[in-house]
Amino acid sequence: MKNNMMVVFLISAIAISCNSTKRSTTNPPSDSPGSASISQTIADGKSFETAIVIQEKTETPGVHAEYQWIRDHYSNYKVVQQSLATHGKKPFDIITIEFTDSVKQEIYFDISKFFGHL
C-alpha cells in the first residue's frame, strides 16, 4: 500500500511538473530587532533545516507548488531526481536539479502539510 502510494506520488510529480500555477510559501525570516542571539533561519531549500515549507493541504497542489517554487527561483536547469526522505519525523521531498554547466543543486521541501493527503 505504501509503495503504491509512493509510485502514484512520483508519477503525479513528473506528470504535472510543467503545468503548475500554484505558489509555495516559505518560512519568513525573523524581523525582531535585537534578536542577535536567536538563530534566524531563511528558507532557501538548501538543507532540512532551511527547507521550503509547502502550505498546500493535498498532494497534487503540493507537488505543483514545489515545481513552481523551483521555476520561480532557478533558470536553465532540468530536474534529474526526486526523492522522499524523513528527518525529525517529518517527510521531505528532495528535488535535484542540474544546470546547463552540469552543476547539481538539491532543493529540500517540507511536505508534512500535504504528504499522504490525496
C-alpha positions as CSV (number, residue, x, y, z in Angstrom):
1,M,0.0,0.0,0.0
2,K,2.8,2.4,1.0
3,N,4.7,1.5,-2.2
4,N,1.7,2.1,-4.3
5,M,1.1,5.5,-2.8
6,M,4.8,6.4,-3.5
7,V,4.5,5.3,-7.1
8,V,1.3,7.4,-7.6
9,F,3.0,10.4,-5.9
10,L,6.1,10.2,-8.1
11,I,4.2,9.7,-11.3
12,S,2.0,12.7,-10.4
13,A,5.0,14.8,-9.7
14,I,6.6,14.0,-13.0
15,A,3.3,14.3,-15.0
16,I,2.3,17.7,-13.6
17,S,5.6,19.4,-13.1
18,C,5.4,21.5,-16.2
19,N,1.8,22.7,-15.7
20,S,1.8,24.3,-12.3
21,T,0.3,27.6,-11.4
22,K,0.2,27.3,-7.6
23,R,2.8,29.0,-5.5
24,S,4.5,27.8,-2.4
25,T,5.2,29.8,0.7
26,T,8.3,29.8,2.8
27,N,9.2,30.4,6.4
28,P,9.7,34.1,6.8
29,P,12.9,35.2,8.5
30,S,12.6,36.7,11.9
31,D,12.3,40.5,11.8
32,S,12.7,41.0,15.6
33,P,15.1,43.8,16.3
34,G,17.8,43.0,18.8
35,S,17.4,39.2,18.4
36,A,21.1,38.6,17.5
37,S,21.3,35.7,20.0
38,I,18.3,34.0,18.4
39,S,19.1,31.9,15.3
40,Q,17.4,33.3,12.2
41,T,16.9,30.8,9.5
42,I,16.0,31.6,6.0
43,A,14.0,29.1,4.0
44,D,16.3,28.7,1.0
45,G,15.7,25.0,0.5
46,K,19.4,24.0,0.8
47,S,19.0,21.7,3.8
48,F,16.5,20.0,6.0
49,E,16.8,23.0,8.5
50,T,16.1,25.6,5.8
51,A,13.6,23.6,3.7
52,I,10.8,25.3,1.8
53,V,7.6,24.7,3.7
54,I,4.8,23.9,1.3
55,Q,1.4,25.1,2.6
56,E,-0.9,23.1,0.4
57,K,-3.2,20.5,2.0
58,T,-3.3,17.8,-0.7
59,E,-0.6,16.1,-2.8
60,T,-1.4,17.3,-6.3
61,P,-1.4,21.0,-5.4
62,G,1.6,20.4,-3.1
63,V,3.7,18.9,-5.9
64,H,2.6,21.8,-8.2
65,A,3.8,24.2,-5.6
66,E,7.2,22.5,-5.3
67,Y,7.9,22.8,-9.0
68,Q,6.6,26.3,-9.2
69,W,8.9,27.4,-6.4
70,I,11.8,25.9,-8.4
71,R,10.8,27.7,-11.6
72,D,10.4,31.0,-9.7
73,H,14.0,30.7,-8.2
74,Y,16.1,29.0,-10.8
75,S,16.6,29.0,-14.6
76,N,18.4,26.9,-17.2
77,Y,18.0,23.6,-15.3
78,K,16.5,20.2,-15.6
79,V,15.1,18.0,-12.8
80,V,17.3,14.9,-12.6
81,Q,15.9,13.3,-9.4
82,Q,13.2,13.5,-6.8
83,S,13.3,11.5,-3.6
84,L,11.4,11.2,-0.4
85,A,13.2,11.5,3.0
86,T,12.3,11.6,6.6
87,H,14.0,14.0,9.0
88,G,12.9,14.7,12.5
89,K,9.7,12.6,11.9
90,K,8.7,14.9,9.0
91,P,8.5,13.9,5.4
92,F,10.6,15.9,2.9
93,D,10.9,15.9,-0.9
94,I,14.4,16.4,-2.1
95,I,14.5,17.5,-5.7
96,T,17.8,17.5,-7.5
97,I,18.2,19.9,-10.5
98,E,21.1,20.1,-12.9
99,F,22.1,23.3,-14.6
100,T,23.5,23.6,-18.1
101,D,27.1,23.7,-16.8
102,S,26.4,20.3,-15.1
103,V,26.3,21.7,-11.6
104,K,23.7,20.0,-9.4
105,Q,21.6,21.5,-6.6
106,E,19.4,19.7,-4.1
107,I,16.3,21.5,-3.0
108,Y,14.6,20.4,0.2
109,F,10.8,20.8,0.7
110,D,8.9,20.2,3.9
111,I,5.8,18.3,2.6
112,S,4.3,17.5,6.1
113,K,1.2,19.6,5.5
114,F,0.1,17.6,2.4
115,F,2.0,14.3,2.2
116,G,-0.4,11.4,2.2
117,H,-3.5,13.6,1.7
118,L,-5.0,12.8,-1.7
